Amino acid sequence: MSSLSSLLPPLIHYGFHFVAPFVIARLLFGRARWLVAAGLMIMANVIDADHLLATPIFDPNRCSIGFHPLHSELAAVAYAAALLVPDWKVRALALGALWHLATDGLDCVMQGTW
């Protein structure tokens, strides 16, 4: 059972990053746009590029929320403001970035680092 419990956090984390956007996009963007919207939401994971600025690049005991610049409160405000842009593609990217932050936040809670 311990092997399942050690697999669960990464399954949740990567499932939320790469599978959940399809469900969210299907619910919010309608039949004509949902697949492109899901792709844009997944593309928003590019905000993880800010991990390249850290030493070490990956630290399993570090919460990315509030540590990396694209995972900051100011960045979250910018992503939320982008939801107000009328272009649905910009809103999909913004929603993807916010979903990314929420997923990383959940990861931090599961790890006990936040």
C-alpha positions in Angstrom: 0.0 0.0 0.0 2.9 2.4 0.6 3.9 2.2 -3.0 0.4 3.4 -4.0 0.6 6.3 -1.5 4.0 7.3 -2.9 2.6 7.3 -6.4 -0.5 9.2 -5.6 0.9 12.7 -5.3 2.7 12.7 -8.6 -0.3 11.1 -10.3 -2.5 13.9 -8.9 0.0 16.6 -9.7 0.6 15.6 -13.4 -3.0 14.6 -13.9 -4.1 18.0 -12.8 -1.5 19.7 -15.1 -2.2 17.6 -18.2 -5.6 15.9 -17.9 -7.8 18.2 -15.9 -7.4 21.0 -18.5 -9.4 18.9 -21.0 -12.3 18.6 -18.5 -12.2 22.3 -17.5 -12.0 23.4 -21.2 -14.9 21.1 -22.1 -17.0 22.6 -19.4 -16.1 26.2 -20.0 -15.3 26.7 -23.6 -18.0 24.8 -25.5 -17.9 22.3 -28.3 -16.2 24.4 -30.9 -13.3 25.6 -28.8 -12.7 23.2 -26.0 -9.8 21.3 -27.6 -7.8 24.4 -28.5 -8.6 25.9 -25.1 -7.3 22.7 -23.4 -4.1 22.9 -25.4 -3.7 26.6 -24.4 -4.3 25.7 -20.8 -1.6 23.0 -21.0 0.7 25.4 -22.8 0.4 27.7 -19.7 2.6 25.2 -17.9 5.5 27.1 -19.5 5.4 29.2 -16.4 7.6 26.4 -14.9 10.4 27.9 -16.9 11.1 30.0 -13.9 12.4 26.9 -12.1 15.5 27.3 -14.3 16.4 30.4 -12.3 16.6 28.4 -9.0 19.5 26.4 -7.5 18.9 23.6 -7.5 16.4 23.7 -10.4 14.2 21.0 -8.7 14.0 20.6 -4.9 11.3 18.2 -3.8 11.1 19.9 -0.4 10.5 23.4 -1.9 7.1 24.9 -2.5 7.1 26.7 -5.8 4.3 29.0 -4.8 5.8 32.3 -3.7 9.4 31.1 -4.4 9.6 31.3 -8.2 8.7 34.6 -9.9 6.0 33.2 -12.2 4.5 31.5 -9.2 4.2 34.6 -7.1 1.2 36.6 -5.8 2.0 39.3 -8.3 2.0 36.8 -11.2 -1.3 35.4 -10.0 -2.8 38.9 -10.0 -1.6 39.3 -13.6 -3.1 36.0 -14.6 -6.4 36.9 -13.0 -6.4 40.3 -14.8 -5.8 38.5 -18.1 -9.2 36.7 -17.5 -10.8 40.1 -18.3 -9.3 40.3 -21.8 -12.1 39.6 -24.3 -10.1 37.2 -26.4 -11.0 33.6 -25.4 -7.5 32.4 -26.2 -6.0 34.8 -23.7 -8.5 33.8 -21.1 -7.7 30.1 -21.7 -4.0 30.8 -21.2 -4.7 32.8 -18.1 -7.0 30.1 -16.7 -4.3 27.6 -17.4 -1.7 29.6 -15.5 -4.1 30.0 -12.5 -4.9 26.3 -12.7 -1.2 25.6 -12.7 -0.8 27.7 -9.5 -3.7 25.9 -7.9 -2.2 22.5 -8.8 1.2 23.5 -7.4 -0.4 24.8 -4.3 -2.2 21.5 -3.8 1.1 19.8 -4.3 2.7 22.0 -1.6 -0.1 21.1 0.8 0.2 17.4 0.1 4.0 17.7 0.7 3.5 19.7 3.8 5.7 22.5 2.5 3.0 25.2 2.5 
